Amino acid sequence: MKQQFFTFIFIIFITFGLYAQKNGLIDKIVIDAGHGGDKPGAIGYKAKEKDITLDVALKLGTIIKENLKNVEVLFTRTSDKDVELYKRSQVANKNNADLFISIHCNSSTNHESKGFETFAMGFAKTAQNIAVAKKENADILSEANYQKNYEGFDPNAPENNILFSLYQTAYMENSLKFADMVQKELAKNTTMHDRGVKQANFVVLYQSAMPSVLIEIGFISNRQEEVYLMSEKGQYEIAASIFRAICEYKNSKEVEKITIPPIKHLIPDSIYNVKQKEIANTDSVNKDKPVYRVQILSDPEKIDLTDKRFSVCDSVWCYAQNGVWKYTAGAFEDRNKAWDYQKILKEKGFVDAFVVVFYKGKRITFEEANKLNK
Ligand SMILES: [Zn+2]
């Protein structure tokens, strides 16, 4: 009888601790930019994971501060420094935070791999999920005393660390719920591929006492995706998507509902306006002379010229040929300048870029252009 009573009290205590936490408001959020300092994370063609995660984390923090006045934002880092993984969840626990969001970039030896995925703690069901956890956990190997700080966690075999997933069990349902909201928002607001909600054992999440997710915002090892992840437009679209998921999560938990701003209201106007100005500049070349452009993409479907894939290009233009839409960047009267620009675009991820030439809007051969230029 006595034992039953204590069990009852214990259950009340746990329930109170979990559900009555801070009057049920989601008003303290920890944003964790993956890696940092001498731990760069994944390395892309141009970018390091630690820089992209910090950029996106800071943008997300700014959007929250500007739009949710009653929400406090805490960062695990705001500069390029290394923070040990256990200290990141400590920040969240000490401050009694309501949500922990860790931002990362994926990478793969398969350069075609692409898309975003959100993880909650739990059993990794596939070798692929285990591989992601292994990569993200590897940072602790260079931390002093990692065996002590992580209670014998073996980062080389995350699938063996079953106990680790128990810490987050109490929050698993909410973590998965929030993860799903993040995926849906990213799918809606970016053109990247939705890889879904997943589970695996992440050192950075396991000790946190609140709903926690790790978002792999895209593949830094995929040239096109790296370009997008590095761009202001891409980073804002990702941050704004995560912000909208936070709003949805708040609304699902709180009595008083907030109005969730549309994605464009969350992104500075300049991000889109600059693009339009650049497109308008296309007309500045002499119409009576051949115009050299760099072809970057072709697609049977018409793509909007403000599409995020073009965010790193100047003077985007398109023409139709044999039922296919072809997209070009830049507009030059000087053929050599077009070649220089082709080089730049290749470095920006348009690996198949090549120079084409037009006269009065029609594609012509280089020979024809040479004659016209005489
Ligand atoms: Zn990472």
Residues whose N, C-alpha, C, O or C-beta is under 5 A from the ligand:
A	BS01	ZN	G34 G41 H104 C105 E136
